[in-house]
Amino acid sequence: MTTLDDFAGIAGKEAGLVVVATRRASGSIQASLVNAGVLPHPLTGAPTLGFVTYGRVKLANLRARPALAVTVRSGWAWATVEGTASLIGPDDPVDGVDAERLRLLLREIFVAAGGTHDDWDEYDRVMVEQRRTAVLVEPTRIYSS
């Protein structure tokens, strides 16, 4: 049985680069490349897959249809997490997550995805300016080769 730890192990070999697939209103698939990592859910503590995003398309898809699939590959090894996304951001407020907690959560996701930064204040400024949103995936199915 494939686990989130297995997924994280493969993602770690690829700088956290994964493909996220969401469903458009037409039913067709929209896919994009993001950095993702495994971290504790900020409200429940349960292991979850997280990534940070902004912009209209992916967020609009996830708000309307939160089911998604996230796939990672390194060489011939691959894994997919299917699940339901929850959003936490400036346009997707959640009880118990204030601006300071969101600031820290965006950092936590970035680090979980393998990121490092020389100027965290600048990172925080850009996240606010771009209205970045945390996407947390509650896994319903995890599978691999």
N, C-alpha and C positions, 0 to 999 in steps of 0.2 A: 504494500500500500504506500503510495506517495504522500508525503507530508509537506507542510509549509517549510520545514527545515530543509527538505530535499530541494524544493523550489529555490530557497534562498542560497543554497550551495551552488546551484547552477548559475543563478543570477550574479553571484559574487565573482564568478569567473569572467563575466561580461560587463563589468562596471554597472550592474543593476539594470542594464538595458533590456526592456521587455516590450512586447507588442500587446496593446490593449485593443480589444474589439468591443464596440458598442453597437446598438441597433438604432438605426434611423427610424423616423416615423413611417417611412415607406416600407420598412421591414428589411431593407438592405443593410449591409454591415459597413461600419466606419471603423477603420483601424489606424492606429498611430503608435509611434515609438516614444516611450517614456522611461524614466528611471524609477524603479520601484524597489521596495525592501520590506522585510518582515519586522514588525514591531508590536508591542502591546497596544491594544485598543485604548485610547485615552479615557474612555468612560467605563469599560468593562474589564480591562486588563487582559482580555483574551488575545491570543496571537492573531494578528491580522496582516493582510498585505496592504501596503499604503503607497500612494504616489501623489504628487502635487501637480495640479494643472490650472490652466486659465483659458479664457477664450469662450466662444459661444457654442461651438459644435458639440464637443465631447460633453461639456457640462449640460447642455440642453438635452442631449440624448440620455444622460444619466439621471437627470431630474425626472424625465418623463418615463423612462424605462431603465430602472437601476440594475438590471441583469447585465453581466459582462463576462468576458473571458480574458485572461491575461496569460500570455505564453512567453516562455524564455527558452533559449537554446544556447548550447555551447558545444561545438563540434556536433557529434551525433546524439548527445544527451539533450533532452528537452523535458519540460513539464508545463502543464496548464492548470491554472486555478480558475474555476468557474465560481461565480458567487453574486452577491448582491452588494451594491455600492451604497455607502452612506457618505454624505458630503458635509464638510465643516469648513465654512469660509465666510468672508464678509457678506456674501449674498445668500449664504446658507447657514444662518446662525443655529446653534444647538445649545439648549440649556446645559449649563455646567462648563461651557467653553467660552471664556471671555477673550478679549483681544490679546491679553498676555499669554493665555494658554494656547491660543491659536498660533501666536508667534513661536512659541516653543515647540508645538506640534509640527509645524512646517520644518523646523530645524531637525527634529527627531526623524521625520520621514526622509529628509535629505541624507542624513547620516546613515540611516538604515539601508538606503539605496547605494551606499558606498561613497557618498559625497564628503568632501572636505571644503573648508573655506578659510581664506586668510583674513577676511573682514566681515564678521558676523553682523555688524551694524549695517553695512552696505547690503548684505543678503536680506536682512529684515526689511530695509527700506524698499528694495525691489519687490519683495513679496507683497508688501502693502500697496505699492504703486500699481502693480499689475493685478491686484485683487485675486491673488492665488488662493486656490481651494484645496484642502486636503480631501483625498478620496480614499476611503477605507473599505476594503473588500472583505466581507464576511464570507469565507469559503463555504460552498455547498458541495463542491466536488473538486478533487485534486487528482490528476492522473499524469502519466508519463510513459516513455518508451520502455 
